[in-house]
């Protein structure tokens, strides 16, 4: 099946200043081959796998552009092409 992606940080509605610290738990019945982090629809980190069937993502990035309201997404893809994602809205 598709990967289960849960963003554990930041929480929806959090206020960001300069850098965004992202933490997420990803699990899948199939090996995950790619994980991407998107900020307002733009890929800011594209991580090649393999990641196995369970992975704890932790990374930080500094967005070039902050809006008042921002969409943070974490997406995962499995070897068989199944996508999964989670997203949160954060503020600046």
C-alpha positions as CSV (number, residue, x, y, z in Angstrom):
1,X,0.0,0.0,0.0
2,X,1.0,3.7,0.0
3,X,3.4,5.0,2.6
4,X,2.0,6.5,5.8
5,X,3.5,9.9,6.4
6,X,3.1,11.8,9.7
7,X,4.7,15.1,10.2
8,X,5.5,15.3,13.9
9,X,7.1,18.8,13.7
10,X,6.3,21.5,13.1
11,X,2.7,21.4,14.2
12,X,-0.1,22.9,12.1
13,X,-0.4,26.6,13.0
14,X,3.1,27.0,14.3
15,X,5.0,30.2,13.6
16,X,8.4,29.9,11.9
17,X,11.1,32.5,11.9
18,X,14.2,31.7,9.8
19,X,14.7,28.0,9.7
20,X,12.2,25.2,9.5
21,X,13.0,22.0,11.5
22,X,11.1,19.1,10.0
23,X,10.5,15.8,11.7
24,X,8.3,13.0,10.2
25,X,7.7,9.3,10.7
26,X,7.3,7.3,7.5
27,X,6.2,3.7,7.4
28,X,5.2,1.5,4.4
29,X,4.6,-2.2,3.6
30,X,6.9,-1.7,0.6
31,X,10.4,-0.3,0.6
32,X,10.4,3.5,0.3
33,X,12.8,4.7,-2.5
34,X,12.4,8.5,-2.3
35,X,11.4,11.1,0.2
36,X,10.8,14.8,-0.7
37,X,10.2,17.9,1.4
38,X,8.2,20.6,-0.2
39,X,7.7,24.3,0.8
40,X,4.8,26.0,-0.8
41,X,4.8,23.4,-3.6
42,X,8.5,23.6,-4.3
43,X,10.9,20.8,-3.6
44,X,13.5,21.9,-1.0
45,X,14.9,18.5,-0.2
46,X,14.9,15.4,-2.4
47,X,16.3,12.5,-0.6
48,X,17.2,9.3,-2.5
49,X,16.7,6.0,-0.7
50,X,16.4,3.2,-0.1
51,X,14.8,3.9,3.3
52,X,13.3,0.5,4.0
53,X,9.8,0.2,5.4
54,X,10.3,2.6,8.3
55,X,12.2,5.8,8.5
56,X,12.4,8.8,10.9
57,X,13.0,12.0,8.9
58,X,14.8,14.9,10.6
59,X,16.2,17.9,8.8
60,X,16.2,21.6,8.7
61,X,16.1,24.1,5.9
62,X,15.9,27.9,5.5
63,X,13.2,28.9,3.0
64,X,14.2,31.5,0.5
65,X,10.6,32.8,0.6
66,X,8.2,33.0,3.5
67,X,4.5,33.8,2.9
68,X,2.2,34.8,5.7
69,X,0.8,31.2,5.4
70,X,3.0,28.4,4.2
71,X,2.4,24.8,3.1
72,X,4.9,22.3,4.3
73,X,4.7,18.8,2.7
74,X,6.5,15.5,3.2
75,X,6.1,13.0,0.4
76,X,7.3,9.4,0.0
77,X,7.4,7.1,-2.9
78,X,7.7,3.3,-2.7
79,X,9.6,0.9,-5.1
80,X,6.2,0.1,-6.7
81,X,5.4,3.7,-7.3
82,X,2.9,4.2,-4.5
83,X,2.9,7.8,-3.2
84,X,2.0,9.0,0.3
85,X,2.2,12.4,1.9
86,X,1.3,14.6,4.9
87,X,1.2,18.4,5.1
88,X,0.8,21.2,7.6
89,X,0.1,24.9,7.3
90,X,2.6,27.1,9.2
91,X,2.8,30.8,9.6
92,X,5.5,33.5,9.5
